[in-house]
Amino acid sequence: MHPKKELHKKVKYRRVAVIDCGTNTFNLRIVDIIPGVEKGLRPWTKVFSIRLPVRLGKGGIDKGVIRPDRIARGLDAIGVMREAIRNYQTDEVFVIATSALRDASNSKVFTESVQNRYGYQVQIISGATEASLIQEGVELTYSPPEGETVLTLDIGGGSTECVIWDKHKVVWARSFNVGVARLQALFKLSDRFGEDAYDKMKPYLDDMLAPLSLSLSKTNPSVILGSSGSFDTFYSLTKSDSKNGLNAEKDKHRDDSKQKIKFHPSADVVDVKKFDDLADILIRNTLKDRLNMKGMPPDRADLIPYASAIIKWIQNETEIKHFYRSKYAVREGVLSRIVGGDVVTPGLASSLV
């Protein structure tokens, strides 16, 4: 055998799984980390990914608890993911949890059940850590030109992470307990929102997001860089040739010999005018109408108007000229730190499979 071919054959990829236990959705990503990749290229190749709608915060997020039926649903989701992790012979597993579990008085019921049943240590991360991981992920997909200020925005079920930054530094960052599931629990709108829905929510958003308003007035970002989640839906709904990419997140496993080193995916443009038109439609139409919209994931149809309301509030606070969707989020931030040999989050250890 040719020595170069023999060397290539002996290369051992480090196979890692990251599970993100969000308030609405659990996400699994399995990748092979490639050693010695040149800076700027993606140092991992995708093996498999899946998202499962869990609605962990349903019925309890406004009370600071996770209901027993939601805990059971979350455990079932982890069980499905464990089967994939085993099937793909994954070496290490990192499990992180965010807003719903962060604020729940009974979060230990879930984390200890995961540990006892599956052997995975669940690390509940702070809002600040979540914002930092999101930023580390999305920065791989977008580099602002000189003089441009960017607002990274991750609208989740339980919280919204905001990072204001430019080409040289992060200017300001904060996590707010303002997520689409919390808004739904508070305002109880799910079918037709109506023309006055935003007006009803605005005083609450003004109060909860007051620190963001102050920071926006001082920094005047002209770009929103949306991280995954709701922004995948906005991109899908405003893209004329949408192919429901969000509903096809399962990546087929590729043999190691066929894997190629690639660049990180660039952030996708979301047409601001199309988004504004879409936001108007989402306020007026019914849940049935939204479910029938091309590119609408069924599990997001009842919550997506709340996400558009948060963006509308931001648009009223600062002049947004450009709007992008990044495919990356917390998971890629975790992977970036793993590749760099950094501590992923304080206290977060991997579970060996």
Secondary structure, 3 states (H helix, E strand, C coil): CCHHHHHHHHCCCEEEEEEEECCCEEEEEEEEECCCCCCCECCEEEEEEEEEECCCCCCCCCCCCCCHHHHHHHHHHHHHHHHHHHHCCCCEEEEEECHHHHHCCCHHHHHHHHHHHHCCCEEECCHHHHHHHHHHHHCCCCCCCCCCCEEEEEECCCCEEEEEECCCCEEEEEEECCCHHHHHHHHCCCCCCCCCHHHHHHHHHHHHCHHHHHHHHHHCCCEEEEECHHHHHHHHHHCCCCCCHHHHCCCCCCCHHHCCCCECCCCEECCHHHHHHHHHHHHHCCHHHHHCCCCCCHHHCCCHHHHHHHHHHHHHHCCCCEEEEECCCHHHHHHHHHHCCCCCCCCCCCEEC
